[in-house]
C-alpha cells in the first residue's frame, strides 16, 4: 500500500512531466525505507496461555466425573 504513493509520484513525473521537488523525493525515500522495515520484520503470533491446552486441562481436572 505504501508503494502506491511512490508509484504515483514516479509515474506522474515520467508520464505527465509533473514537477517533483526534493521534499517529495525525501518522502518517497522514507516510504521505501519504511516498507523495507515492515517487510523484514519477523513477528510470530503467540498463543495465549489459555489457548495452549492449559485451560482445557484445568477445566477437565476440576470437573468431577461420576
MODELLER restraints for C-alpha pairs under 7 A, 6 or more apart:
rsr = mdl.restraints
at = mdl.atoms
rsr.add(forms.Gaussian(group=physical.xy_distance, feature=features.Distance(at['CA:2:A'], at['CA:31:A']), mean=6.42, stdev=0.5))
rsr.add(forms.Gaussian(group=physical.xy_distance, feature=features.Distance(at['CA:2:A'], at['CA:35:A']), mean=6.81, stdev=0.5))
rsr.add(forms.Gaussian(group=physical.xy_distance, feature=features.Distance(at['CA:6:A'], at['CA:28:A']), mean=5.68, stdev=0.5))
rsr.add(forms.Gaussian(group=physical.xy_distance, feature=features.Distance(at['CA:12:A'], at['CA:18:A']), mean=5.62, stdev=0.5))
rsr.add(forms.Gaussian(group=physical.xy_distance, feature=features.Distance(at['CA:13:A'], at['CA:19:A']), mean=6.38, stdev=0.5))
rsr.add(forms.Gaussian(group=physical.xy_distance, feature=features.Distance(at['CA:13:A'], at['CA:20:A']), mean=6.65, stdev=0.5))
